[in-house]
């Protein structure tokens, strides 16, 4: 039987700029080769200083308009606009695409788990962030682990957030079953499984969001898989994105 | 530290109508109180005979039109239409709402992992199905376990399928953080987490889809949570649904 052990790494301090997240985790968990470490994007961003005080944002006219429309702080809305490569929906909340391809509510800009009057941005290059943490873990522990940077996201059709992967290293995002057959020898119609999101989702389950949050989770014993890294739809493929973009932006 | 052990229950035979899925799993896994068992909807449906030969479907005009549009067997399209309470999108694939509230591609009708020329339907009442399996596991093992019925689904914005919960028993679907504070004492903005989908997603990771599939996965050691069961948006809340319904149905 396949058995995977999933451990929430507890006892991490509140992270500040300059903290070495990989070293702090490595001091609390003994890694094995093949382990997969999921870390919340917030702690990575805080360690790198991807945060700003709200007072640093001077709202543009668009930010003022959307702040009024959605009942939010215009400086916060400006932070969201600054973080966005493309706005897909303006109301009832801003949905936008980030420069690295992820589509997220309020561009993933977070006012939780940081001192009042500050915001946390997603890492500008989460793939590089995952590579970097992976390399550091290898230097500290001598072990070859996979790393996933996670964010908490809403979705269509279903209430409630789940964890998604926004950066990964040491694995491919999608398991590709193309050419595989099922129990009866038919070639499978479901051919692509978003493995990194299924890991990030359960990591998020373990992490929690509140004051007893655990921002690092390790999976031990996951079977390996092959596939590809094309996790994000292209604009032409994405029916929902096209419709939202067409209808939900004021002219 | 929180540690959860996740086990794929292997060695299950191919399931046929009349098989006792709970007994087959119970013979291969020793449950503890508080374990959460995820089972693939396909094996539950097969055990209950929620399958039909394609030859049983006489395509209507709409099925013939959509079969041509999407390049599918008209009898299969008719099976999808029969299983749907509401069609949300017709092309490039049918997206529909099932009577129990789930929105799924091709109404979750499956041609994989069943003998040629047959289709598997989702259980008509997956909440009742989860209750029933839970009760049976309790009778067999004397243990109080949670049960989740899973399905593999696509999503907006991101390529690849993930596992979702379509029925659950012994837990609430959504963890509700309302009123909780974060590390700095702010009241949290992210207040609802779809716990059952994060479990179903990682169960799907362990299950796989192909001929080495493992249709039952047990989580041991999950912390409990409180919240509610309103996993599905109402029609008015669901922006994506409204837009798809408006634009993607031929007039």
Interface residues (C-beta under 8 A of the other chain):
Chain A: X1 X2 X3 X4 X5 X6 X7 X8 X9 X10 X11 X14 X89 X92 X103 X111 X112 X113 X114 X115 X116 X152 X155 X156 X157 X158 X159 X160 X161 X162 X163 X164 X173 X174 X175 X177 X180 X181 X182 X183 X184 X185 X186 X188 X189 X190 X192 X193 X194 X195 X197 X198 X199 X201 X202 X204 X205 X206 X209 X210 X211 X213 X214 X222 X230 X231 X232 X233 X237 X238 X239 X240 X241 X243 X244 X247 X248
Chain B: X1 X2 X3 X4 X5 X6 X7 X8 X9 X10 X11 X14 X89 X92 X103 X111 X112 X113 X114 X115 X116 X152 X155 X156 X157 X158 X159 X160 X161 X162 X163 X164 X173 X174 X175 X177 X180 X181 X182 X183 X184 X185 X186 X188 X189 X190 X192 X193 X194 X195 X197 X198 X199 X201 X202 X204 X205 X206 X209 X210 X211 X213 X214 X222 X230 X231 X232 X233 X237 X238 X239 X240 X241 X243 X244 X247 X248
